Amino acid sequence: MKRTGIYYQVIPIADGMKKFARIENTIGALATHGKLFIGPEHTTFASQFEAFGPTYQGLDDDLDASALALQELHNPYLERMDPKTGELRDDNVEELNWVGACP
C-alpha cells in the first residue's frame, strides 16, 4: 500500500461460527438452490467442494475464504427494499448525507 499510495482499511472478521457450518450455510445453500457458479479455471475450489463433508479432513481454505467473502458481500438493505418502489420498508434506517463520494 505504501508503494502504490493506495491504502485500504483491513477489518478483521469476527465470525464465531465453526468452519463447517459457515461453509455449509453460505456455499452449500447457494449450491442447493442452483445459485453457485464457478469457472472451469477454479479447479481447487471445485475439488474442495466435491470432497467437502462433515467428516472431511483435507484442505478447505478456498471454501472457507469464499464463505467469509460471500457473508461480507451480503447487503441487508436489499432484503428490506420494496421491489416495486425501490424504497426501504424499515423506517429505522439512518440516512447518510453524501459529501462528494463519501458518506
C-alpha positions as CSV (number, residue, x, y, z in Angstrom):
1,M,0.0,0.0,0.0
2,K,2.8,2.4,0.8
3,R,4.5,1.7,-2.6
4,T,1.3,2.5,-4.5
5,G,0.0,5.2,-2.2
6,I,-3.4,3.5,-2.1
7,Y,-4.5,2.5,1.3
8,Y,-7.2,0.0,2.3
9,Q,-8.7,-0.5,5.7
10,V,-8.2,-4.1,6.9
11,I,-11.1,-5.1,9.2
12,P,-10.8,-8.4,11.0
13,I,-13.8,-10.6,10.6
14,A,-15.1,-11.8,14.0
15,D,-17.1,-14.8,13.0
16,G,-17.9,-17.2,15.8
17,M,-19.3,-19.9,13.5
18,K,-17.4,-23.2,13.1
19,K,-15.8,-23.5,9.7
20,F,-18.0,-26.4,8.6
21,A,-21.2,-24.5,9.5
22,R,-20.0,-21.3,7.7
23,I,-19.2,-23.2,4.5
24,E,-22.4,-25.3,4.7
25,N,-24.7,-22.2,5.4
26,T,-23.2,-20.0,2.7
27,I,-21.8,-22.0,-0.2
28,G,-23.9,-25.1,0.5
29,A,-27.1,-23.1,0.5
30,L,-26.1,-21.4,-2.8
31,A,-25.3,-24.8,-4.4
32,T,-28.6,-26.4,-3.1
33,H,-30.6,-23.6,-4.8
34,G,-28.6,-23.8,-8.0
35,K,-27.0,-20.4,-7.4
36,L,-23.4,-21.4,-7.2
37,F,-21.5,-20.7,-10.4
38,I,-17.7,-21.3,-10.8
39,G,-15.5,-21.1,-13.8
40,P,-13.6,-24.1,-15.3
41,E,-10.3,-22.5,-14.1
42,H,-11.4,-22.8,-10.4
43,T,-10.2,-26.4,-10.0
44,T,-9.0,-26.0,-6.4
45,F,-12.4,-24.7,-5.3
46,A,-14.3,-27.4,-7.3
47,S,-12.1,-30.2,-5.9
48,Q,-12.5,-29.0,-2.3
49,F,-16.3,-28.6,-2.8
50,E,-16.7,-32.1,-4.2
51,A,-14.8,-33.6,-1.2
52,F,-16.3,-31.4,1.5
53,G,-18.5,-33.0,4.1
54,P,-18.9,-33.5,7.9
55,T,-16.0,-36.0,8.1
56,Y,-13.7,-34.2,5.6
57,Q,-10.2,-33.7,6.9
58,G,-8.5,-32.2,3.9
59,L,-7.9,-28.6,2.9
60,D,-10.9,-26.4,2.7
61,D,-9.3,-22.9,2.8
62,D,-10.7,-21.8,-0.6
63,L,-14.2,-22.8,0.6
64,D,-13.8,-21.0,3.9
65,A,-12.4,-17.8,2.4
66,S,-15.2,-17.8,-0.2
67,A,-17.8,-18.3,2.5
68,L,-16.4,-15.4,4.5
69,A,-16.3,-13.2,1.4
70,L,-19.9,-14.1,0.5
71,Q,-21.0,-13.2,4.0
72,E,-19.4,-9.8,3.8
73,L,-20.9,-9.1,0.4
74,H,-24.4,-9.7,1.7
75,N,-26.3,-6.5,1.7
76,P,-29.0,-6.4,4.4
77,Y,-30.6,-3.3,2.8
78,L,-31.6,-5.3,-0.3
79,E,-33.7,-7.6,1.8
80,R,-35.7,-4.7,3.2
81,M,-36.2,-2.9,-0.2
82,D,-39.6,-2.9,-1.8
83,P,-39.0,-4.3,-5.3
84,K,-41.9,-2.2,-6.8
85,T,-41.0,1.2,-5.4
86,G,-37.3,0.7,-4.5
87,E,-37.9,2.2,-1.1
88,L,-36.7,0.7,2.2
89,R,-39.5,-1.0,4.1
90,D,-38.0,-0.1,7.5
91,D,-38.3,3.4,8.8
92,N,-35.5,2.8,11.4
93,V,-32.7,3.0,8.7
94,E,-30.5,6.0,9.2
95,E,-30.0,8.2,6.1
96,L,-26.5,9.4,5.3
97,N,-25.6,12.8,4.0
98,W,-23.4,12.4,1.0
99,V,-20.4,14.8,0.5
100,G,-18.6,14.1,-2.7
101,A,-18.2,10.3,-2.9
102,C,-18.2,9.6,0.8
103,P,-21.0,9.5,3.4
